Amino acid sequence: MRLAIIVLVLMLFVPTGISEPSPMEQSYEGNPIIVINLTYEAGIGGGNDIQGDIVIELFLNWAPITVTNFVGLVNESFYDGIFFHRVIDDFVIQTGDPSCTAVGVYPASDPTCGSNGSGETIPFEANANLTHINGAVGMARSVEPDSASSQFYICDGPQHGLDNGNRSQEDDPGYAVFGVVREGMTLVQAAAQVPTSNDPLNRPIYELHINSITLKGFVTAEIEEEKNNNIPNINFSLSILSIGLLAILRRN
């Protein structure tokens, strides 16, 4: 009985039911890093103020067309000054329409806010390594698969129902993922929780404002090595547990 209890206790520290990790959890040399600086000033019943940076790695290695389009817009300061026009808690926060700027006092804006883009579209781009994990960044589009332009969203929690191959209709390829949040996921979660008008667009009651989106740089070999060194070695931990168990058994 004592042995059984000891084994049970050790099993509490052994991870079970761990899903296969996503390739998106790793950084890849040469991928662009962009930073979204946002501000939310809450009014009455508007929750808490938000201010800070969301750091995103773009997967140029797997989505070159989508990433090149996005970085080009960033370099033109295309996104600076617009707001997140669609916010759904536990789903996504969406932005990228250049007409979504406050006209006078927010929420007054162009009546077509939420329906526009850069004026150019890109083909739908899918890759088996890119799925809607927590913090995934994807391209918004209309019913036509090749209609993505400038609008994008950030996932608040895993949203695999949006993945290529997971849609209910055969002619629906899903949505193109092209990046993932590396830092600032708490800001994404806070943004997803701001009160909205609950209209079809779920627009925030107070402006969730993008001050700027900038290209910070590119992933280097040094960044990858530093990240890998910070990953806990589960096999090492299990070895320590095994040694401890053997020592206890020998004493008994």
Beta strands, then each sheet from edge to edge (+ up, - down):
strand 1: 32-40
strand 2: 50-58
strand 3: 86-88
strand 4: 92-95
strand 5: 136-139
strand 6: 152-155
strand 7: 177-183
strand 8: 208-218
sheet 1: 3+ 4- 6+ 5- 7+ 2- 1+ 8-
end
